[in-house]
Amino acid sequence: MKKLFGTDGIRGVANVFPLTIDVCRKLARAVYKKFLSQDLKRKTVLIAKDTRISGDIFEHSLASEFCAMGVDVKLLGVIPTPAVSILTRKFGADLGIMISASHNPYSDNGIKLFNSSGLKLSDEEELELEDSIFNDKENYSVLNDKIGRVSYDFAASKIYQDEIERNFSFDKEVTNKLNIVVDSSNGALSRIAPQVFKFLGFNVISLFDNPSGVNINDNCGVTHPEVLSRAVLNNCADFGIAFDGDGDRVLICDEKGQLLNGEDILAILSLEGNHKEIVSTIMANFGFEKYLNRRGIKLTKTNVGDRHISEYLRYNSADLGGEPSGHIIIKSHAPTGDGLFSGLKTIEMMLRSGKKFSELRLFTPSPSVNKNIRVKDKSIIEKEKIKKVISECEKELDGEGKLIVRPSGTEPLIRLTAEGENLDELKNIVEKISAAIEEA
């Protein structure tokens, strides 16, 4: 059982365990032991961050610890998470680190690790790092000219932007007629996303592109799609697109103000190419699964978290995967979610079709009810009383739906999802479990 790593790296309130400077330094030593100490070759680690005010302290604590062990550090500044994955491979670095809490509020932060291939770490690797963090007392410090150096790569953001722009060539006679809303969530894409869309010829209404260090994800971005919807309607825009704080998630809003989630995006993307299999998680909607089955496409489900999807894609022939939340992975582009690339690819498909996004709703989702319950201890769902209530509710569904009760991997929440055919029944089930958890 992991104590530090969650669904996507280590995450928590900045300067509160497990996200303290001390843990960062121990993590750097554990990473060195696991990935960087096998030979005498000089190693390089890339470190990037999103726009949170706490990013600096973790950036510098990690960098100083790596340098003390003889590792060179290249600081990339504020860039999105997918850029770290891409640039780790492009620069031939030995490891990439992203300091971000993704869609969480600014008071949180986190650390995501990428190996030399730009892949997130496996559960086994994370457990091994945790063991070193808690138990390894060895000193890996070096002396004299062996000490590592820090350098700054001010071009990293531009390199990633150029990489994105090279992949798309839209007809500007078409895009010049389209008004679009771009919500950058005051995050890592605040400068890049509006520029890319303008470069491609769109008339851009840019929102939440002025990060202050404390306004990332604040009533904006993918966690507040209602803001994007209002902006599209108020501006009579042709569509809108929103990202999260570190740029690995994307959602789209059609001209009527209706949201297209990650599964709608996957459905559109699946129209191109000869897909035999698409990968999602246990949270995948049954309506989406039935739609793919009608087209002869298998839906494979992993545990929650885009890194599980990425790991499956790595070892199998499927190229496309994602989550309803907007994590979309196109393996042929990058081994991790890239919100900007996935969004542009979906827009490209829409323009090719000659239809509006409102006309590209390819399936009807099964009714579902979701609720998040804030708790002090996420292990509360292991109590027998709670298990009994969950079991009773599963029997009520009688095999005609699904019930998922799981601890969040990134926040102190229990997440409930009930899916089936009777919406009132689903609401009752969720409230019954919610009440049991709150009373326990």
C-alpha positions as CSV (number, residue, x, y, z in Angstrom):
1,M,0.0,0.0,0.0
2,K,1.5,3.3,-1.1
3,K,1.8,6.1,1.5
4,L,3.1,9.0,-0.6
5,F,2.2,8.4,-4.2
6,G,-1.4,8.7,-5.3
7,T,-3.2,8.5,-8.7
8,D,-0.7,10.9,-10.3
9,G,2.5,11.3,-8.3
10,I,2.9,12.8,-4.9
11,R,0.3,15.5,-4.1
12,G,-0.9,17.5,-1.1
13,V,-1.0,20.8,0.6
14,A,2.2,22.7,0.0
15,N,4.5,22.6,3.0
16,V,2.4,19.9,4.8
17,F,3.4,16.2,4.8
18,P,3.7,14.5,2.4
19,L,4.6,17.6,0.3
20,T,7.4,19.1,2.3
21,I,10.9,20.2,1.4
22,D,12.3,17.3,3.5
23,V,10.2,14.8,1.5
24,C,11.4,16.4,-1.7
25,R,15.0,16.0,-0.8
26,K,14.5,12.4,0.3
27,L,12.6,11.8,-3.0
28,A,15.6,13.2,-4.9
29,R,17.9,10.8,-3.1
30,A,15.5,7.9,-3.8
31,V,15.3,8.8,-7.5
32,Y,19.1,9.0,-7.6
33,K,19.5,5.6,-6.1
34,K,16.9,4.0,-8.4
35,F,17.5,5.7,-11.7
36,L,20.8,7.6,-11.7
37,S,23.4,5.8,-9.8
38,Q,24.0,2.7,-11.9
39,D,27.1,4.0,-13.8
40,L,29.6,6.8,-13.6
41,K,28.1,8.7,-16.6
42,R,27.1,12.3,-15.7
43,K,23.3,12.5,-15.4
44,T,20.8,15.2,-16.3
45,V,17.4,15.9,-14.7
46,L,14.8,18.3,-16.2
47,I,12.5,20.2,-13.7
48,A,9.5,22.2,-14.7
49,K,6.5,23.7,-12.8
50,D,3.1,25.2,-13.3
51,T,2.1,28.7,-12.0
52,R,1.6,28.0,-8.3
53,I,3.3,30.2,-5.8
54,S,4.8,27.2,-4.1
55,G,6.5,25.9,-7.2
56,D,9.7,27.8,-6.5
57,I,10.5,26.1,-3.2
58,F,10.1,22.6,-4.5
59,E,12.0,23.4,-7.7
60,H,15.0,24.7,-5.8
61,S,14.9,22.0,-3.1
62,L,14.9,19.3,-5.7
63,A,17.6,21.0,-7.8
64,S,20.0,21.5,-4.9
65,E,19.7,17.9,-3.7
66,F,20.3,16.5,-7.2
67,C,23.3,18.8,-7.6
68,A,24.7,17.7,-4.3
69,M,24.7,14.1,-5.7
70,G,26.5,15.1,-8.9
71,V,23.5,15.4,-11.1
72,D,23.2,18.3,-13.5
73,V,19.8,20.0,-13.5
74,K,18.1,21.9,-16.3
75,L,15.3,24.2,-15.1
76,L,12.6,24.5,-17.8
77,G,10.4,27.1,-16.0
78,V,6.6,27.2,-16.4
79,I,5.6,24.6,-19.1
80,P,2.7,22.1,-19.2
81,T,3.2,18.5,-18.0
82,P,3.1,16.9,-21.5
83,A,6.1,19.2,-22.5
84,V,8.2,17.6,-19.8
85,S,7.4,14.1,-21.2
86,I,8.2,15.3,-24.7
87,L,11.4,17.3,-23.8
88,T,12.8,14.6,-21.6
89,R,13.0,12.3,-24.6
90,K,14.0,15.1,-27.0
91,F,16.9,16.4,-24.8
92,G,18.0,12.8,-24.0
93,A,17.6,13.6,-20.3
94,D,17.8,10.8,-17.7
95,L,14.6,11.9,-15.8
96,G,11.9,14.6,-16.0
97,I,10.0,16.2,-13.1
98,M,6.9,18.2,-13.2
99,I,5.9,20.2,-10.1
100,S,2.2,20.6,-10.2
101,A,-1.1,19.6,-8.5
102,S,-2.9,19.6,-11.9
103,H,-6.5,20.7,-11.3
104,N,-6.2,21.2,-7.5
105,P,-6.4,24.6,-5.9
106,Y,-3.3,26.8,-5.7
107,S,-2.6,25.8,-2.0
108,D,-1.8,22.3,-3.2
109,N,1.2,21.1,-5.2
110,G,2.6,17.9,-6.4
111,I,5.5,16.1,-8.1
112,K,5.1,14.0,-11.2
113,L,8.1,11.9,-12.4
114,F,8.9,10.8,-16.0
115,N,11.6,8.3,-16.9
116,S,14.1,8.8,-19.8
117,S,11.4,7.6,-22.2
118,G,9.0,10.3,-21.1
119,L,6.8,7.7,-19.3
120,K,5.2,8.0,-15.8
121,L,6.5,5.6,-13.3
122,S,4.8,2.2,-12.5
123,D,3.2,1.3,-9.2
124,E,6.2,-1.0,-8.5
125,E,8.7,1.8,-9.1
126,E,6.8,4.2,-6.9
127,L,6.7,1.6,-4.1
128,E,10.5,1.2,-4.4
129,L,11.0,4.9,-4.2
130,E,8.8,5.1,-1.1
131,D,10.8,2.3,0.6
132,S,14.0,4.4,0.0
133,I,12.4,7.6,1.2
134,F,11.4,6.0,4.5
135,N,14.3,3.6,5.0
136,D,17.5,4.6,3.1
137,K,19.9,6.5,5.2
138,E,22.9,6.4,2.8
139,N,24.7,9.7,1.9
140,Y,25.1,10.1,-1.9
141,S,26.8,13.5,-1.7
142,V,29.8,14.2,-3.9
143,L,32.7,16.6,-3.6
144,N,34.8,19.1,-5.7
145,D,34.2,19.0,-9.5
146,K,31.7,16.1,-9.2
147,I,29.0,18.5,-7.9
148,G,26.2,19.1,-10.3
149,R,25.3,22.4,-12.0
150,V,22.0,24.1,-12.6
151,S,21.2,25.7,-16.0
152,Y,18.1,27.4,-17.2
153,D,16.4,26.6,-20.5
154,F,14.4,29.6,-21.4
155,A,13.5,28.2,-24.8
156,A,11.7,25.1,-23.4
157,S,8.2,26.7,-23.7
158,K,8.9,27.8,-27.3
159,I,10.3,24.4,-28.3
160,Y,7.1,22.7,-27.1
161,Q,4.9,25.3,-28.8
162,D,6.8,24.8,-32.1
163,E,6.4,21.1,-31.7
164,I,2.6,21.5,-31.4
165,E,2.3,24.0,-34.3
166,R,4.3,21.8,-36.7
167,N,1.6,19.1,-36.3
168,F,-1.3,21.3,-37.6
169,S,-2.0,23.3,-40.7
170,F,-5.5,24.6,-40.8
171,D,-7.1,26.5,-43.7
172,K,-7.0,30.0,-42.4
173,E,-9.8,31.0,-44.7
174,V,-11.9,28.7,-42.5
175,T,-10.3,29.5,-39.1
176,N,-10.4,33.3,-39.7
177,K,-14.2,33.0,-39.6
178,L,-14.3,31.1,-36.3
179,N,-14.6,32.8,-32.9
180,I,-13.4,30.6,-30.1
181,V,-13.1,30.9,-26.3
182,V,-9.8,29.6,-24.8
183,D,-9.8,29.0,-21.1
184,S,-6.2,28.5,-19.9
185,S,-7.1,28.1,-16.2
186,N,-4.4,30.6,-15.2
187,G,-2.0,27.7,-15.5
188,A,0.9,26.4,-17.5
189,L,-0.8,27.0,-20.9
190,S,-1.7,30.6,-20.2
191,R,0.8,32.0,-22.6
192,I,1.1,29.1,-25.0
193,A,-2.5,28.1,-25.8
194,P,-3.8,31.6,-26.9
195,Q,-0.7,32.0,-29.1
196,V,-1.1,28.6,-30.8
197,F,-4.8,29.2,-31.6
198,K,-4.0,32.7,-33.0
199,F,-1.1,31.3,-35.1
200,L,-3.6,28.8,-36.6
201,G,-5.9,31.6,-37.6
202,F,-8.7,31.5,-35.1
203,N,-10.3,34.6,-33.6
204,V,-9.5,34.0,-29.9
205,I,-11.4,35.2,-26.9
206,S,-8.7,34.4,-24.2
207,L,-9.8,33.8,-20.6
208,F,-7.9,33.1,-17.5
209,D,-4.5,33.6,-19.0
210,N,-3.0,35.9,-16.3
211,P,-1.6,33.7,-13.6
212,S,-0.7,35.3,-10.3
213,G,0.5,32.3,-8.4
214,V,-2.7,32.0,-6.4
215,N,-5.4,32.0,-9.1
216,I,-4.6,28.7,-10.9
217,N,-7.9,26.6,-11.4
218,D,-9.8,29.3,-9.5
219,N,-13.3,29.1,-10.9
220,C,-12.0,28.3,-14.3
221,G,-10.6,25.5,-16.5
222,V,-11.8,21.9,-16.8
223,T,-13.1,21.7,-13.3
224,H,-15.5,24.7,-13.9
225,P,-16.8,24.0,-17.4
226,E,-19.9,26.1,-16.7
227,V,-17.7,29.2,-16.9
228,L,-16.6,28.2,-20.4
229,S,-20.2,27.4,-21.4
230,R,-21.4,30.9,-20.4
231,A,-18.5,32.6,-22.2
232,V,-19.3,30.7,-25.4
233,L,-22.9,31.8,-25.3
234,N,-22.2,35.3,-24.2
235,N,-19.7,35.8,-27.0
236,C,-21.7,33.9,-29.6
237,A,-18.6,31.8,-30.2
238,D,-18.3,28.8,-32.5
239,F,-16.9,26.7,-29.7
240,G,-14.8,26.8,-26.6
241,I,-11.9,24.9,-25.2
242,A,-10.6,24.6,-21.6
243,F,-7.5,23.2,-20.0
244,D,-6.4,22.4,-16.4
245,G,-3.6,23.9,-14.5
246,D,-0.8,21.8,-15.9
247,G,-2.2,21.3,-19.4
248,D,-2.7,17.6,-19.6
249,R,-6.5,17.7,-19.6
250,V,-8.9,19.2,-22.1
251,L,-12.7,19.7,-22.5
252,I,-14.6,21.3,-25.4
253,C,-17.9,23.2,-25.4
254,D,-20.1,23.4,-28.5
255,E,-21.7,26.5,-29.9
256,K,-24.8,25.8,-27.9
257,G,-22.9,25.9,-24.6
258,Q,-23.0,22.1,-24.1
259,L,-20.0,20.3,-22.8
260,L,-18.1,17.5,-24.7
261,N,-16.2,15.5,-22.1
262,G,-13.3,13.2,-22.5
263,E,-15.4,10.3,-23.9
264,D,-17.0,12.6,-26.5
265,I,-13.6,13.6,-27.6
266,L,-12.4,10.0,-27.7
267,A,-15.4,9.1,-29.9
268,I,-14.6,11.9,-32.3
269,L,-10.9,11.0,-32.4
270,S,-11.8,7.3,-33.0
271,L,-13.3,8.2,-36.4
272,E,-9.8,8.6,-37.8
273,G,-7.7,5.5,-38.3
274,N,-8.5,1.8,-38.0
275,H,-9.0,1.5,-34.2
276,K,-9.6,-2.0,-32.9
277,E,-9.2,-1.1,-29.3
278,I,-9.6,2.1,-27.1
279,V,-8.4,2.3,-23.5
280,S,-10.3,4.0,-20.7
281,T,-10.7,3.3,-17.0
282,I,-13.4,1.7,-14.8
283,M,-15.1,5.1,-14.8
284,A,-16.0,4.7,-18.5
285,N,-19.7,5.3,-19.2
286,F,-21.7,2.3,-20.4
287,G,-23.2,4.3,-23.2
288,F,-19.7,5.0,-24.6
289,E,-18.8,1.3,-24.3
290,K,-22.0,0.3,-26.2
291,Y,-21.2,2.9,-28.9
292,L,-17.7,1.5,-29.5
293,N,-19.0,-2.1,-29.5
294,R,-21.5,-1.2,-32.3
295,R,-18.5,-0.1,-34.3
296,G,-16.5,-3.2,-33.5
297,I,-14.1,-1.4,-31.2
298,K,-13.1,-3.1,-27.9
299,L,-13.1,-0.9,-24.8
300,T,-10.3,-1.9,-22.4
301,K,-10.7,-0.6,-18.8
302,T,-7.8,0.1,-16.4
303,N,-7.6,1.5,-12.9
304,V,-8.4,5.2,-12.5
305,G,-5.5,7.4,-13.6
306,D,-4.0,8.3,-17.0
307,R,-0.7,6.7,-16.1
308,H,-2.5,3.3,-16.0
309,I,-3.9,4.0,-19.5
310,S,-0.4,5.0,-20.7
311,E,1.2,1.9,-19.3
312,Y,-1.4,-0.3,-21.0
313,L,-0.8,1.5,-24.3
314,R,2.9,1.1,-24.0
315,Y,2.7,-2.7,-24.0
316,N,-0.2,-3.1,-26.5
317,S,-1.1,-2.1,-30.0
318,A,-3.8,0.4,-29.2
319,D,-2.9,4.0,-29.9
320,L,-5.8,5.9,-28.2
321,G,-7.0,6.2,-24.7
322,G,-8.4,8.6,-22.1
323,E,-10.7,9.4,-19.3
324,P,-14.1,11.2,-19.0
325,S,-12.2,14.0,-17.1
326,G,-10.4,15.0,-20.3
327,H,-7.1,13.1,-20.0
328,I,-6.5,12.0,-23.6
329,I,-3.5,10.0,-24.7
330,I,-2.5,9.6,-28.3
331,K,0.4,7.2,-28.1
332,S,1.8,8.1,-31.6
333,H,2.2,11.7,-30.4
334,A,3.3,11.3,-26.7
335,P,3.1,8.7,-24.0
336,T,1.1,11.0,-21.7
337,G,-1.9,13.2,-21.9
338,D,-1.4,16.5,-23.9
339,G,-4.5,18.7,-23.6
340,L,-3.4,21.2,-26.3
341,F,-2.5,18.5,-28.9
342,S,-5.6,16.4,-28.2
343,G,-7.9,19.5,-28.3
344,L,-6.4,20.6,-31.6
345,K,-6.7,17.1,-33.1
346,T,-10.4,17.0,-32.1
347,I,-10.9,20.5,-33.7
348,E,-9.1,19.2,-36.8
349,M,-11.6,16.3,-37.0
350,M,-14.5,18.7,-36.6
351,L,-13.3,20.9,-39.4
352,R,-12.8,18.0,-41.7
353,S,-16.3,16.7,-41.1
354,G,-17.8,20.0,-42.1
355,K,-20.1,19.8,-39.0
356,K,-20.3,21.8,-35.8
357,F,-19.4,20.2,-32.5
358,S,-23.1,20.0,-31.6
359,E,-23.5,17.7,-34.5
360,L,-20.7,15.4,-33.4
361,R,-22.3,13.9,-30.3
362,L,-21.8,10.3,-31.4
363,F,-23.4,8.5,-28.4
364,T,-25.9,8.9,-25.6
365,P,-24.3,8.4,-22.2
366,S,-26.0,6.2,-19.7
367,P,-27.5,8.2,-16.7
368,S,-25.0,8.6,-13.9
369,V,-24.8,10.4,-10.6
370,N,-21.5,11.5,-9.1
371,K,-20.7,12.9,-5.7
372,N,-17.5,13.7,-3.8
373,I,-17.4,13.4,0.0
374,R,-14.7,15.2,1.9
375,V,-13.2,13.0,4.7
376,K,-10.4,13.1,7.1
377,D,-9.4,9.4,6.6
378,K,-10.0,7.9,3.2
379,S,-9.7,4.4,4.6
380,I,-13.2,4.9,6.1
381,I,-14.7,3.0,3.2
382,E,-13.0,-0.2,4.6
383,K,-15.3,-0.1,7.6
384,E,-17.8,-3.1,7.7
385,K,-20.8,-0.8,8.1
386,I,-19.9,1.1,4.9
387,K,-19.1,-2.1,3.0
388,K,-22.5,-3.5,4.0
389,V,-24.3,-0.4,2.7
390,I,-22.4,-0.5,-0.6
391,S,-23.2,-4.2,-1.0
392,E,-26.9,-3.5,-0.5
393,C,-26.8,-0.8,-3.1
394,E,-25.1,-3.0,-5.6
395,K,-27.9,-5.5,-5.2
396,E,-30.4,-2.7,-5.9
397,L,-28.8,-2.2,-9.3
398,D,-29.3,-5.9,-10.0
399,G,-26.6,-6.0,-12.7
400,E,-28.2,-3.2,-14.7
401,G,-25.6,-0.6,-13.9
402,K,-22.4,0.0,-11.9
403,L,-21.4,1.4,-8.6
404,I,-17.9,2.8,-7.9
405,V,-16.9,4.0,-4.4
406,R,-13.2,4.9,-4.3
407,P,-10.8,7.1,-2.5
408,S,-9.4,10.0,-4.5
409,G,-5.8,9.6,-5.4
410,T,-5.2,13.3,-5.3
411,E,-7.5,14.8,-2.7
412,P,-9.0,13.9,0.7
413,L,-12.2,12.8,-0.9
414,I,-14.3,9.6,-1.4
415,R,-15.7,9.6,-4.9
416,L,-19.1,8.0,-5.6
417,T,-20.4,7.1,-9.1
418,A,-23.6,5.3,-9.7
419,E,-24.6,4.5,-13.3
420,G,-27.7,2.8,-14.6
421,E,-31.1,3.4,-16.3
422,N,-33.2,4.9,-13.5
423,L,-31.9,8.3,-12.5
424,D,-34.0,8.6,-9.3
425,E,-32.7,5.2,-8.2
426,L,-29.2,6.3,-8.8
427,K,-29.7,9.5,-6.7
428,N,-31.1,7.4,-3.8
429,I,-28.2,5.0,-3.9
430,V,-25.6,7.8,-3.9
431,E,-27.3,9.6,-1.0
432,K,-27.6,6.4,1.0
433,I,-23.9,5.7,0.7
434,S,-23.0,9.4,1.3
435,A,-25.1,9.5,4.5
436,A,-23.4,6.3,5.8
437,I,-19.9,7.7,5.2
438,E,-20.8,11.1,6.8
439,E,-22.3,9.3,9.8
440,A,-19.4,6.9,10.3
